[in-house]
Amino acid sequence: MRSSNPVFSRRGFSRDNGYAGFNAQPQAGGPAVGTQGNPYAQGSPYAPQGGNPYAQNPYAQTPYAPQDGQHGAPPQAPPAADRMTMDDVVARSAMTLGTVVVGAVLAWAVLPVSPSSWGLAIGAALIAMVLALVQVFKRKASPALILSYAAFEGVFLGVISEMFNSRWSGAPFQAVLGTMAIAGATLLVYRAGWIRVTARYARIGMTIAIGFVLIMAVNLLLVVFGIAPDGGLRSMGALGAIVGILALVLGAFFLTLDFKQIEDGVAYGAPRQESWLAAFGLTMTLVWIYIEMLRLVAIFSGDD
């Protein structure tokens, strides 16, 4: 299972990353440890072909890859001390999201509500997007790059939040609460097993997500060229509310995929540095949810 999040899909916290079942010993009367649900187990349609145990392993060129003369040995996971844990993901996520919050608070406190501030917000958003793209296409996680992205994203969110608050008092606070509620509810549903992240689930969700993004891109072009006044599908009316709700549902969908990839990365022994990519991916998804929640709060608040 690969995540829709480009951060995860680049390095793959999935079962096809080659960590599943490493160094597992058979249990008496049962299958080898780590083979249940392991696509590399004997007989799996995803098992490497031609006897190559390193096929599809994105970490095959890392320091943990077999050395010369050991190509007949099974691939080795990183030492236990170097493997990603849930605590690592939580700590890195707290640092990344904390940087976003600090950047937003400083931008809110220092920059006044003005056209120049809006221009600065757009510039910060563009820089954040460039930094995000650079990190996505890097082979390794760069904490400095990720935290820089978070800082510029925070500036952008701080400015637009202040602008929304100046017109719809309390909207940012409500959006934060809404974002926390969606993230918490999604995690609860995921952990309870009410949502199973299967290949079919991902395919259907990704089909909807790709269609949504393409339609929004066309809508943006129509707005820019003045063909669709008042924002088109992203207006501040009933149609905009429906689109916003759909965007929030997609955000929750992305979160379930992210949770699955993190869970698999921890279970299958991904390197500790991958926790930075997990934090990066979660931050991007939560920013998506916050922005959509901010718009919805404004729509339902009316023009008061």
Secondary structure, DSSP 8 states (H G I E B T S, - for coil): ---SSHHHHHH--SGGGS-TTTT--B-TTS-BTT-TT-TTSTT-TTS-GGG-TTTT-TTTTSTTS--TT-TTS------GGGB--HHHHHHHHHHHHHHHHHHHHHHHHHS-SSHHHHHHHHHHHHHHHHHHHHHHTSSS--HHHHHHHHHHHHHHHHHHHHHHHHHSTTHHHHHHHHHHHHHHHHHHHHHTTSS---HHHHHHHHHHHHHHHHHHHHHHHHHHTTSSGGGGGG-SSHHHHHHHHHHHHHHHHHHHHHHHHHHHHHHTT-BTTHHHHHHHHHHHHHHHHHHHHHHHHHHHHTT-
